[in-house]
Amino acid sequence: MKMNNDTIKRLMLIFDADNNGSIGFYEFIALYNWVKLCIATFKHFDVDQSGSLDITELQVALPQLGFNLNKQSCDALIRANKNLIGKKKLNQVQFICATSYLAQCRTIYQLTFDTHRDQLDPVEFDKFINLVLGLI
């Protein structure tokens, strides 16, 4: 699997936990495990074995990674992927990039709005995701 520079940069930013500009051993292990989990999730939910996830497959796959997005948010996530030209699907690399972006958004949401650190309100998080994805 070949990843583009944008995906690699995003993953590096997300997993550079100490913000020192590089990935240490334990940060790399966390990144590696995340990518492995994303690949396994992608393969499991690529029901038609097309090598891409459509909106229905995506909406079923995302909860396995902790993202319970509604159809509108899933559609916005697909549209926000700049590599798409008229397709409403995500390939494996795009899926990893998209879920990494969601993880980054979830962290920002929790640090900013979920000050009690209780359960994430899926309705409010969907609104936040739609707002953020609309800016891309």
N, C-alpha and C positions, 0 to 999 in steps of 0.2 A: 504494500500500500504506500502510495506516495502522497505526502501532505504538502499543501502550498505554504508559502512563507507566512501568510496571514494567520493560518491555523496554528502554525508552530509558535509564532509570536504570542498569540492569544493564550495558548496553553502555558507558555513560559511565564506570562504575566500572572495567570491564575495560580500557578503552583509555586511561584517564588514567594513562599510564605513570609520570609523575613525581609522581603523587598530589598535585597542587596544586589539585584541585577543579574543574578545567576541562579542556577538550579543545583542545589547540593544533592548528596546521595539520597537522603530520605525524601526530599522534594521530588526527585526523579522517580523514586519508587511509587510515590503517590500518583504522579502523572502517568506512569506506565500502567498502574492498576486501573486508573480512570479510563484510559484508552482501551485497555483490554475489556473492561466492563461495557464500554460503548460498542465495541466491535461485537461482543457476544450478544448484546441486546439487539443490535442491528440485524445480525444473522438470524436470530430467533424470530423476529417480527417481520422479516422480509418474506412474508407468507408465499408470495408468488415467485420468489427466487429471481426477481428481476434485477437485483443489484441496486435497487433504490426503494425508498419508502414513500408511499403516497400519503395523503393526509389521513386516511383511515388507519393505515398501519402506524403512522407516526403518533396519532392520538392514543393508540393502545400501547406503544412502546415507551413513550415518555414517562408514564407513572412508574415503570420499573427503575428509572433513574431518579425518582423523587419529584417529577414535574407533572402535576395534574392540570394540564391546560385544556381549555375548551376548544372547540373546532375553530372558532374565530382566531384565537391565539396561535393555534397550529398553522393556520393559513398565513397569518402574518409572519410567522417564523420562516415558513417556506419562501414567501415573497421577499423577505429581508436578505435571503442568500443571494449575493451578487453574482454568483456563477451560473445562475439559472437563466435560460433563454427560452421562455415560453413553457417550460416544464413545471409541473406542480409536484415535484418529487425531490428528495434529497438522496444523493449517493452516500456511501459510507463515510468518506472524508467530510462531506458537508454535514452529515449527521453529527460527527464528532465535534466539528466546529460549532454547530448550532447548539448542541447540548452543553458545550463548554461555555458558550455565551450565556445560556440560561443559568448555569451555575454561578457565573459572575454576577448576573442580574439578581439572582436570589440572595447572594451575599450582600449586595448593595441594598436591596429591599429590607433584609433583616436588620442590617446595621442602622438604617435610616428610619424605618417605619415600625418595625417589630421590636420596640424597646423592652418589652416584657419577656422576650425570647420564648413566648409560648408557641402554640401551633400556628403555622402559616395559614392565613385565611386565603383559600384558593380563589375566591371571587375577587378579592382585592388584588391578589398577585396577578391574576389574569388582566385586570385593568392596567396594572403597572406594566406588564409585559407588552400589552397592546400599545401603550403610550411610548415605551422605549423603542419598540420595533418600528413604530411610525416615524421615528426620528432618523432611522438608518436610510 
